């Protein structure tokens, strides 16, 4: 019988997620992963078989935690559709600024991954990204339609188009943050994005 693993696999995946998030798939070396997880090369390859497999696990972990938080906030009852969207914007903006203070101004892991070749060369990564985008767009569509019904969102534009718009605003805010935009500028981006729903 083999010796039991002396580490928490989930913690290792979470640590690898931080490494891939900061550097991207291509630039993250096996040594980077060893340092992030505290594991030796043999432990990493015995457990996760390859860098590709560990990357997919790390991306899935990010999606399961980050997207779940965002969807849960949009699904909360007790406030208008627009109020929930503004609350999400605030949460994302504060998270971006906190990451920057900690020296991790890495933007969004999924957005970053979309710009890497792995998003096209690895079918499983492409599926993960597509499912995540579909989930986030669906959540936005639902809360936009609620906002249109409760009167907090007065734009008569199609909810699907507005969902894409909000997704683009968030991605743009993250990129602006990486470029060094200060809090005031980021707040303006998000406020303008929300204000457009009233037209």
MODELLER restraints for C-alpha pairs under 7 A, 6 or more apart:
rsr = mdl.restraints
at = mdl.atoms
rsr.add(forms.Gaussian(group=physical.xy_distance, feature=features.Distance(at['CA:12:A'], at['CA:37:A']), mean=5.16, stdev=0.5))
rsr.add(forms.Gaussian(group=physical.xy_distance, feature=features.Distance(at['CA:13:A'], at['CA:57:A']), mean=6.58, stdev=0.5))
rsr.add(forms.Gaussian(group=physical.xy_distance, feature=features.Distance(at['CA:13:A'], at['CA:58:A']), mean=5.46, stdev=0.5))
rsr.add(forms.Gaussian(group=physical.xy_distance, feature=features.Distance(at['CA:14:A'], at['CA:58:A']), mean=6.48, stdev=0.5))
rsr.add(forms.Gaussian(group=physical.xy_distance, feature=features.Distance(at['CA:14:A'], at['CA:61:A']), mean=6.87, stdev=0.5))
rsr.add(forms.Gaussian(group=physical.xy_distance, feature=features.Distance(at['CA:15:A'], at['CA:36:A']), mean=5.64, stdev=0.5))
rsr.add(forms.Gaussian(group=physical.xy_distance, feature=features.Distance(at['CA:15:A'], at['CA:37:A']), mean=5.35, stdev=0.5))
rsr.add(forms.Gaussian(group=physical.xy_distance, feature=features.Distance(at['CA:16:A'], at['CA:33:A']), mean=5.88, stdev=0.5))
rsr.add(forms.Gaussian(group=physical.xy_distance, feature=features.Distance(at['CA:16:A'], at['CA:36:A']), mean=6.12, stdev=0.5))
rsr.add(forms.Gaussian(group=physical.xy_distance, feature=features.Distance(at['CA:16:A'], at['CA:37:A']), mean=6.20, stdev=0.5))
rsr.add(forms.Gaussian(group=physical.xy_distance, feature=features.Distance(at['CA:16:A'], at['CA:58:A']), mean=6.21, stdev=0.5))
rsr.add(forms.Gaussian(group=physical.xy_distance, feature=features.Distance(at['CA:17:A'], at['CA:58:A']), mean=4.50, stdev=0.5))
rsr.add(forms.Gaussian(group=physical.xy_distance, feature=features.Distance(at['CA:17:A'], at['CA:59:A']), mean=6.66, stdev=0.5))
rsr.add(forms.Gaussian(group=physical.xy_distance, feature=features.Distance(at['CA:17:A'], at['CA:62:A']), mean=6.90, stdev=0.5))
rsr.add(forms.Gaussian(group=physical.xy_distance, feature=features.Distance(at['CA:19:A'], at['CA:28:A']), mean=6.94, stdev=0.5))
rsr.add(forms.Gaussian(group=physical.xy_distance, feature=features.Distance(at['CA:19:A'], at['CA:32:A']), mean=6.96, stdev=0.5))
rsr.add(forms.Gaussian(group=physical.xy_distance, feature=features.Distance(at['CA:19:A'], at['CA:33:A']), mean=6.65, stdev=0.5))
rsr.add(forms.Gaussian(group=physical.xy_distance, feature=features.Distance(at['CA:19:A'], at['CA:36:A']), mean=6.37, stdev=0.5))
rsr.add(forms.Gaussian(group=physical.xy_distance, feature=features.Distance(at['CA:20:A'], at['CA:28:A']), mean=6.10, stdev=0.5))
rsr.add(forms.Gaussian(group=physical.xy_distance, feature=features.Distance(at['CA:21:A'], at['CA:106:A']), mean=6.52, stdev=0.5))
rsr.add(forms.Gaussian(group=physical.xy_distance, feature=features.Distance(at['CA:21:A'], at['CA:109:A']), mean=5.17, stdev=0.5))
rsr.add(forms.Gaussian(group=physical.xy_distance, feature=features.Distance(at['CA:22:A'], at['CA:104:A']), mean=6.73, stdev=0.5))
rsr.add(forms.Gaussian(group=physical.xy_distance, feature=features.Distance(at['CA:22:A'], at['CA:106:A']), mean=5.35, stdev=0.5))
rsr.add(forms.Gaussian(group=physical.xy_distance, feature=features.Distance(at['CA:24:A'], at['CA:113:A']), mean=6.92, stdev=0.5))
rsr.add(forms.Gaussian(group=physical.xy_distance, feature=features.Distance(at['CA:34:A'], at['CA:40:A']), mean=5.66, stdev=0.5))
rsr.add(forms.Gaussian(group=physical.xy_distance, feature=features.Distance(at['CA:34:A'], at['CA:41:A']), mean=6.42, stdev=0.5))
rsr.add(forms.Gaussian(group=physical.xy_distance, feature=features.Distance(at['CA:48:A'], at['CA:54:A']), mean=5.60, stdev=0.5))
rsr.add(forms.Gaussian(group=physical.xy_distance, feature=features.Distance(at['CA:56:A'], at['CA:125:A']), mean=6.26, stdev=0.5))
rsr.add(forms.Gaussian(group=physical.xy_distance, feature=features.Distance(at['CA:60:A'], at['CA:128:A']), mean=6.95, stdev=0.5))
rsr.add(forms.Gaussian(group=physical.xy_distance, feature=features.Distance(at['CA:63:A'], at['CA:132:A']), mean=6.75, stdev=0.5))
rsr.add(forms.Gaussian(group=physical.xy_distance, feature=features.Distance(at['CA:70:A'], at['CA:88:A']), mean=6.64, stdev=0.5))
rsr.add(forms.Gaussian(group=physical.xy_distance, feature=features.Distance(at['CA:71:A'], at['CA:136:A']), mean=6.93, stdev=0.5))
rsr.add(forms.Gaussian(group=physical.xy_distance, feature=features.Distance(at['CA:71:A'], at['CA:139:A']), mean=6.15, stdev=0.5))
rsr.add(forms.Gaussian(group=physical.xy_distance, feature=features.Distance(at['CA:73:A'], at['CA:84:A']), mean=6.77, stdev=0.5))
rsr.add(forms.Gaussian(group=physical.xy_distance, feature=features.Distance(at['CA:73:A'], at['CA:88:A']), mean=6.61, stdev=0.5))
rsr.add(forms.Gaussian(group=physical.xy_distance, feature=features.Distance(at['CA:74:A'], at['CA:84:A']), mean=5.46, stdev=0.5))
rsr.add(forms.Gaussian(group=physical.xy_distance, feature=features.Distance(at['CA:74:A'], at['CA:85:A']), mean=6.59, stdev=0.5))
rsr.add(forms.Gaussian(group=physical.xy_distance, feature=features.Distance(at['CA:74:A'], at['CA:139:A']), mean=6.91, stdev=0.5))
rsr.add(forms.Gaussian(group=physical.xy_distance, feature=features.Distance(at['CA:74:A'], at['CA:143:A']), mean=6.47, stdev=0.5))
rsr.add(forms.Gaussian(group=physical.xy_distance, feature=features.Distance(at['CA:80:A'], at['CA:147:A']), mean=6.06, stdev=0.5))
rsr.add(forms.Gaussian(group=physical.xy_distance, feature=features.Distance(at['CA:80:A'], at['CA:150:A']), mean=6.74, stdev=0.5))
rsr.add(forms.Gaussian(group=physical.xy_distance, feature=features.Distance(at['CA:80:A'], at['CA:152:A']), mean=6.33, stdev=0.5))
rsr.add(forms.Gaussian(group=physical.xy_distance, feature=features.Distance(at['CA:81:A'], at['CA:143:A']), mean=5.19, stdev=0.5))
rsr.add(forms.Gaussian(group=physical.xy_distance, feature=features.Distance(at['CA:81:A'], at['CA:144:A']), mean=6.06, stdev=0.5))
rsr.add(forms.Gaussian(group=physical.xy_distance, feature=features.Distance(at['CA:81:A'], at['CA:146:A']), mean=5.56, stdev=0.5))
rsr.add(forms.Gaussian(group=physical.xy_distance, feature=features.Distance(at['CA:81:A'], at['CA:147:A']), mean=3.96, stdev=0.5))
rsr.add(forms.Gaussian(group=physical.xy_distance, feature=features.Distance(at['CA:81:A'], at['CA:152:A']), mean=6.47, stdev=0.5))
rsr.add(forms.Gaussian(group=physical.xy_distance, feature=features.Distance(at['CA:82:A'], at['CA:147:A']), mean=5.81, stdev=0.5))
rsr.add(forms.Gaussian(group=physical.xy_distance, feature=features.Distance(at['CA:82:A'], at['CA:152:A']), mean=5.60, stdev=0.5))
rsr.add(forms.Gaussian(group=physical.xy_distance, feature=features.Distance(at['CA:82:A'], at['CA:153:A']), mean=6.09, stdev=0.5))
rsr.add(forms.Gaussian(group=physical.xy_distance, feature=features.Distance(at['CA:86:A'], at['CA:194:A']), mean=6.63, stdev=0.5))
rsr.add(forms.Gaussian(group=physical.xy_distance, feature=features.Distance(at['CA:89:A'], at['CA:190:A']), mean=6.28, stdev=0.5))
rsr.add(forms.Gaussian(group=physical.xy_distance, feature=features.Distance(at['CA:96:A'], at['CA:105:A']), mean=6.86, stdev=0.5))
rsr.add(forms.Gaussian(group=physical.xy_distance, feature=features.Distance(at['CA:96:A'], at['CA:107:A']), mean=6.99, stdev=0.5))
rsr.add(forms.Gaussian(group=physical.xy_distance, feature=features.Distance(at['CA:99:A'], at['CA:105:A']), mean=5.30, stdev=0.5))
rsr.add(forms.Gaussian(group=physical.xy_distance, feature=features.Distance(at['CA:105:A'], at['CA:178:A']), mean=5.82, stdev=0.5))
rsr.add(forms.Gaussian(group=physical.xy_distance, feature=features.Distance(at['CA:106:A'], at['CA:178:A']), mean=6.81, stdev=0.5))
rsr.add(forms.Gaussian(group=physical.xy_distance, feature=features.Distance(at['CA:107:A'], at['CA:174:A']), mean=5.15, stdev=0.5))
rsr.add(forms.Gaussian(group=physical.xy_distance, feature=features.Distance(at['CA:107:A'], at['CA:175:A']), mean=6.51, stdev=0.5))
rsr.add(forms.Gaussian(group=physical.xy_distance, feature=features.Distance(at['CA:107:A'], at['CA:178:A']), mean=6.40, stdev=0.5))
rsr.add(forms.Gaussian(group=physical.xy_distance, feature=features.Distance(at['CA:108:A'], at['CA:174:A']), mean=6.86, stdev=0.5))
rsr.add(forms.Gaussian(group=physical.xy_distance, feature=features.Distance(at['CA:110:A'], at['CA:129:A']), mean=6.76, stdev=0.5))
rsr.add(forms.Gaussian(group=physical.xy_distance, feature=features.Distance(at['CA:113:A'], at['CA:119:A']), mean=6.24, stdev=0.5))
rsr.add(forms.Gaussian(group=physical.xy_distance, feature=features.Distance(at['CA:119:A'], at['CA:125:A']), mean=5.72, stdev=0.5))
rsr.add(forms.Gaussian(group=physical.xy_distance, feature=features.Distance(at['CA:119:A'], at['CA:126:A']), mean=5.18, stdev=0.5))
rsr.add(forms.Gaussian(group=physical.xy_distance, feature=features.Distance(at['CA:120:A'], at['CA:126:A']), mean=6.32, stdev=0.5))
rsr.add(forms.Gaussian(group=physical.xy_distance, feature=features.Distance(at['CA:137:A'], at['CA:163:A']), mean=5.57, stdev=0.5))
rsr.add(forms.Gaussian(group=physical.xy_distance, feature=features.Distance(at['CA:137:A'], at['CA:164:A']), mean=6.76, stdev=0.5))
rsr.add(forms.Gaussian(group=physical.xy_distance, feature=features.Distance(at['CA:140:A'], at['CA:163:A']), mean=5.19, stdev=0.5))
rsr.add(forms.Gaussian(group=physical.xy_distance, feature=features.Distance(at['CA:141:A'], at['CA:159:A']), mean=5.15, stdev=0.5))
rsr.add(forms.Gaussian(group=physical.xy_distance, feature=features.Distance(at['CA:141:A'], at['CA:160:A']), mean=5.76, stdev=0.5))
rsr.add(forms.Gaussian(group=physical.xy_distance, feature=features.Distance(at['CA:141:A'], at['CA:163:A']), mean=5.57, stdev=0.5))
rsr.add(forms.Gaussian(group=physical.xy_distance, feature=features.Distance(at['CA:144:A'], at['CA:159:A']), mean=6.04, stdev=0.5))
rsr.add(forms.Gaussian(group=physical.xy_distance, feature=features.Distance(at['CA:145:A'], at['CA:159:A']), mean=6.37, stdev=0.5))
rsr.add(forms.Gaussian(group=physical.xy_distance, feature=features.Distance(at['CA:147:A'], at['CA:153:A']), mean=4.83, stdev=0.5))
rsr.add(forms.Gaussian(group=physical.xy_distance, feature=features.Distance(at['CA:148:A'], at['CA:154:A']), mean=6.02, stdev=0.5))
rsr.add(forms.Gaussian(group=physical.xy_distance, feature=features.Distance(at['CA:153:A'], at['CA:197:A']), mean=5.52, stdev=0.5))
rsr.add(forms.Gaussian(group=physical.xy_distance, feature=features.Distance(at['CA:153:A'], at['CA:198:A']), mean=5.24, stdev=0.5))
rsr.add(forms.Gaussian(group=physical.xy_distance, feature=features.Distance(at['CA:154:A'], at['CA:197:A']), mean=6.44, stdev=0.5))
rsr.add(forms.Gaussian(group=physical.xy_distance, feature=features.Distance(at['CA:154:A'], at['CA:198:A']), mean=4.63, stdev=0.5))
rsr.add(forms.Gaussian(group=physical.xy_distance, feature=features.Distance(at['CA:154:A'], at['CA:199:A']), mean=5.93, stdev=0.5))
rsr.add(forms.Gaussian(group=physical.xy_distance, feature=features.Distance(at['CA:155:A'], at['CA:197:A']), mean=5.27, stdev=0.5))
rsr.add(forms.Gaussian(group=physical.xy_distance, feature=features.Distance(at['CA:155:A'], at['CA:198:A']), mean=5.19, stdev=0.5))
rsr.add(forms.Gaussian(group=physical.xy_distance, feature=features.Distance(at['CA:155:A'], at['CA:199:A']), mean=4.60, stdev=0.5))
rsr.add(forms.Gaussian(group=physical.xy_distance, feature=features.Distance(at['CA:166:A'], at['CA:193:A']), mean=6.85, stdev=0.5))
rsr.add(forms.Gaussian(group=physical.xy_distance, feature=features.Distance(at['CA:169:A'], at['CA:193:A']), mean=6.25, stdev=0.5))
rsr.add(forms.Gaussian(group=physical.xy_distance, feature=features.Distance(at['CA:173:A'], at['CA:186:A']), mean=6.19, stdev=0.5))
rsr.add(forms.Gaussian(group=physical.xy_distance, feature=features.Distance(at['CA:173:A'], at['CA:189:A']), mean=6.50, stdev=0.5))
